[in-house]
Amino acid sequence: MTKAEIVKEIVRKTGVRAVTAAAVVERTIAEIRRAMIAGENVYLRGFGSFIIKEQAQKTARDITRNKTIVVPARRIAAFRPSKELSERVR
């Protein structure tokens, strides 16, 4: 499902104008993005959590050059579905 399809569903089910629904969807995504860039986790009850995971520094092999390389520590964005969502998807 695309963002446009989500907006169409909101319009169909609630009767609000498409411009309003699109603005709400865009603002919601922008706030989730802003929070995650700031290092905050976002929790949506009944849906899931957008979380920041820390990955430690590690060593790896570059098999084409037969060398050991160091992969630096980094933060990654992840989504963890709620228990309710996971059960309903199954």
ZAMAR-267153 format. One record per residue (C-alpha): x, y, z. Coordinates in Angstrom, 3 decimals, decimal comma. Last residue first. Layout:
# ZAMAR-267153
X  Y  Z
X  Y  Z
...
//
This chain:
# ZAMAR-267153
X  Y  Z
-0,127  -14,437  11,331
-0,758  -10,757  10,616
-3,201  -10,547  13,539
-0,671  -12,003  15,986
2,101  -9,642  14,894
-0,221  -6,637  15,102
-1,313  -7,514  18,654
2,259  -8,166  19,800
3,279  -4,784  18,466
5,517  -4,593  15,395
9,188  -3,633  15,884
10,465  -1,208  13,265
14,149  -0,414  12,912
16,385  2,588  12,296
20,120  1,978  12,511
22,844  3,512  14,670
26,498  2,835  13,959
29,706  1,343  15,284
32,496  1,182  12,706
33,137  -1,854  10,465
36,820  -2,724  10,806
38,430  -4,604  7,930
40,378  -7,860  7,742
41,950  -8,457  4,362
41,833  -11,191  1,690
41,313  -8,596  -1,054
38,190  -10,223  -2,543
37,273  -11,799  0,814
36,980  -8,503  2,653
36,611  -10,003  6,117
34,805  -8,389  9,020
35,634  -6,817  12,366
32,983  -5,264  14,533
31,956  -1,949  16,055
28,698  -2,203  17,959
25,287  -1,736  16,392
22,931  0,575  18,258
19,267  0,237  17,424
16,948  3,221  17,042
13,276  2,310  17,337
10,017  2,759  15,449
7,562  0,921  17,661
4,412  -1,006  16,849
0,740  -0,872  15,915
-1,447  -1,431  18,980
0,178  1,457  20,816
2,338  3,647  18,554
5,755  4,090  20,197
8,382  6,349  18,596
11,996  6,033  19,766
14,061  9,206  20,070
17,552  9,684  18,600
16,908  13,167  17,148
16,817  11,618  13,662
14,170  9,231  15,018
12,010  12,051  16,359
12,209  14,056  13,139
11,319  11,018  10,975
8,299  10,149  13,147
7,231  13,807  13,034
7,612  13,962  9,234
5,606  10,753  8,800
2,752  12,154  10,867
2,940  15,506  9,045
2,693  13,794  5,633
-0,284  11,653  6,731
-2,067  14,675  8,220
-1,419  16,810  5,126
-2,678  14,046  2,821
-5,875  13,697  4,874
-6,478  17,454  4,737
-5,867  17,667  0,980
-8,101  14,628  0,401
-10,998  16,289  2,214
-12,459  14,442  5,187
-15,157  11,820  4,546
-13,866  9,424  7,176
-13,706  6,023  5,458
-13,226  7,113  1,831
-10,879  9,996  2,652
-8,778  7,807  4,966
-8,681  5,078  2,307
-7,597  7,562  -0,383
-4,816  8,906  1,888
-3,539  5,373  2,529
-3,574  4,701  -1,217
-1,510  7,831  -1,831
1,031  6,728  0,799
1,377  3,398  -0,971
0,000  0,000  0,000
//
